[in-house]
């Protein structure tokens, strides 16, 4: 959905900022989201409350939900209004997990999944509906164009694509795991870089690959020519080195430091680009 409404008196810059996703769930989205949860039923209609009890058990937290099979929809909304935005986020993700068919089963997502995504987009939420480990779930909102590029890279069935998918889920999911995301991002690149640059080294790493290229940059060619002051191969190495040296929680580093979620997300996007270059054969021996 790209046709988002903007107030008519905004400048182009203000309009761009208006449609830029925020962080998490905005408070103004609460009521539309509660109506989505209750399927738009009238207040006096029955609502299957047992699902909320199941969520309470699955989340391993006491939300004050009493064990009942059904209650009035109006009473359900009153109870759900007491959830803070973090717990509401978890509930939405849980309900998405229950949706069938799962991603990839057919070209288009179920209407209910699309309806939630439309609410989130219109509200400027920091979440979108996406594929999380082969099921529907909430993923952090990113630029639509970037999302499409990454989706194309991870759509293949090879090992690098699987690692990138794992990294993406860990970086942009509801419960981010920065270290996991960064680790899998690097491994995804190594799936292609190690056999190409360190052919006979069974213990090759991205760091070793960088050293191989730097020792003989003229032995390699890259589809991008570079600039007057640097070749495309040098720029390629710079990108690889940025990914490798920013991996601050790598084992064996003297300056060990936890990876931030921002760094992990940047690493996943950079790794997606590198994997795309390698998988398309844009880096070759001269």
N, C-alpha and C positions, 0 to 999 in steps of 0.2 A: 504494500500500500504506500504510494508515494504522494497522493493528493491530500496532504494534510492542510487543514484550515489554518490561516494566520489572520490576525486582525488587519483590517484594511489600511491603517495609518502607519504601518511599520516601514522603515527603510529596508532596502535589500539586506543590509548587514543585520538589522534587528530581526528580520524575518528568518534569516539563516540561523540566528541564535535561538529563536523561538522554537524551531523544529528540531534543534539539536537535543538528543536524549539527555536526560538528567542522570541522577544517581539513585538506584533503588526504586521503590514505589513512592510516588507523590501522594500526599494526603488527599488531594482532590480526586484521586482515582478510587478511593475506598468504596464509595457507594456503587459505582458501576461494576466494580469487581465483586462486591457482595451479591449484586443481582445476577452476575454471571455464575457465581458459585451456586446460587439457588435456582438457576435455570429460568430466571425471570418470572417465577411463580407469584401469584397473589398471596398476600399475607395470610389468608385463611386456608390456603392450600396445604396439604400434607407435604412434609419434606423428610427425606430419608436421612435421619440424624446418625444412624449407625456408621456411616462413612466418616463423619467427624470424629466419632469415638475411635474408629480404626486409625485415623490420622493422629489423634492424641497418643495412642499407644505406639505408633511407628516413630513419632518424633521424640518419644521418651521424655516427654514433658507433660505436666499437669496443666491443662488449659481450663480446667473447671467444667469440662464437658461431662454431664451425667449420662449414664448408660441408658439409652432409649432407642428404640427402632425408628420411630417417627415422632416429629413434633410439628407444630404449625410453622409455616415459612416465616411469618413475622417474628416468632419467638427465636427462630434460628438466626435471623439477621441481627436481632438484638444481642444474642450471645456472641456472634462473630464480630460485632462492632467493638468488643472488648479486647480483641487481639491487637497487639502492636504490629507495626508494619513488617517487622522481621518475621514474626510468626505467620502473618498473612502471606508473606512471600513463600514461606515453606509450605503452607497449605495449598497455594496455587500450584506449586511444583508437584506436590503429592497428587493432586487431582489430575494434573496433566499426565502423570505416570499411568493413571488408570484408563486413559483414552485409547481406543482402538479404532482403526488399525494403527500399528506402530509406523514410524517414519520409514519410507522406502517400500512399504507394502503396496502403495498405489501412488500415482503422480501427485495428487492433491491431498492436503491434510483434511481431517474431518472438519465439518462446519463449526463445531464447538471449539476446536483448537484455533481455527481462523478467527473466530469471534473474540477470543481472549487476546490474541495478538493484535487485533484491531483496536481493542480498548487500550492496551499498553502503548501502542504507537500514538494514538490520538492524545493520550494523557502526557506524552513526553517522558514515559517511564524509562528507567535505566535497564529494563529487562525486555527481552523478546522471547517468543516461543521458538524453540529449535530442537534439533536432534541432540539428545544427551545420552551417549552410550547405547544408541539403538532404541531409545524411547523418547516420547515427548517430554520436554522440560523447559525450564527457564534458563536462558543464556544472556550474558551481558550484551547490551545493545552496542553495535558498532556500525560504522558507515555501511550502507547497503552495498555499495560497490565493492568495498573491501571484503564484505561477507561473501559475495558471489565469487570473487577471485579465490579466496581460501577454500570455499566449498568445491570449486573445480579441481583444486590441487588434491584435496583429501578424498575425492570421489573414487579414485582407483583402488584396487584391492591389494596393492603391494604393502610391504612392511613399513615403509616410510609413511605412507598415507595413514596406516593404522596408528602409528606413533603420533603423527600430527593430530589426528582426531582425538587421541587420548590427551594430548597436550592442550588442545583447544577446550575440551570439556573441563580440564582442571583449572585452566586460566579464566574461563568466562562463565563457569557454572555458578549455581547458587552458593555452593560451599567451596570457594577457591582454594586450591592447593598450589601455591606458587612454586615450591621446590619441585614437586612432581611435574608441573607444567614445563618448567625450564629444562629439567632433565630429559624429558621425552622430546622436547623441541630439538635439543642438541643431537640426541640419538637419531632422530628422523633425518637430519642432515648427514650424519655419519653413514647411514645406510647407502647413500650415493657417493659421498666424498671419499670414504676409505677405500673402496674397490678401485676408484679412479686414480687417486693420488698415491696411495700407499698399498699398492697391489699385493706385495709379498709380505706385508707386515700384518700378522694375525692379531696383534694387540694395538692396531692403529686407533688413533683418536682424531678428533677434529683439530686438536693442537698440532699433532704430528703432520696432518695433511697441510696445514698452513706452512709449516717449516719446509715441507717438500716443494711447495710452489715457490716460496721465497728463495729457495736455493737455486732454482732454474725457472724464473718466470717466463723466459722466452720459449720454454718447451710447451707452453699452453696457450690456447686462444679462447677468447670469450666473445660472444655475439655483440656485446657493446664495445665500441672502440675506445671509449674514454675521452680524455681531453688532451690539450697540447702538453700539459704538465704531468699527466699520468695516464697509463694505459688502462684498458678495461680490465685486464687481469689484475692489476694492482688494486683497482676498485673492488673487484670480487674478493680479493684477499682481505681487504679492509672490512668488508661486510662479514666475512667468516670470522675474522679476528674480533670484531665487535661482539659477536654472539659468544665466542669462546671466552674472552677475557672478562665479560660482564657476568659470567656464571660464578658468582661469588661464593656459593655454598657447595662448590665442587669439592669432593674429598681430596685431601692432600694439600689444599691451599693454606699457606701460612696466614693469609689475611682473610680467613673464613668469615663470612657474614651472611646472615639470612637474606634470601632473595625476596624483594618486595613483589607484591602482586602486579604493580605497574611494570616492573622490569620483566616479569614473567610474560605478561601480555605482549610487551614489545618483542620479546624473544620469539614467541610463537608466530607473530606476524612476520618477523625477519626470517625465521626458519621456513615458513611457508613459501616465501619468495625464493630462497636458496634451493629448496627442494624442487620448486617449479623450474628453475633454471637447469638444474642437474638432470631432472627427469626428461626434459625436452631436448637434451643433448646440446645445450647452448654453450657448454664448457667442454673443450676437446683438447687432445694432444695436437700440437702444431704439426 
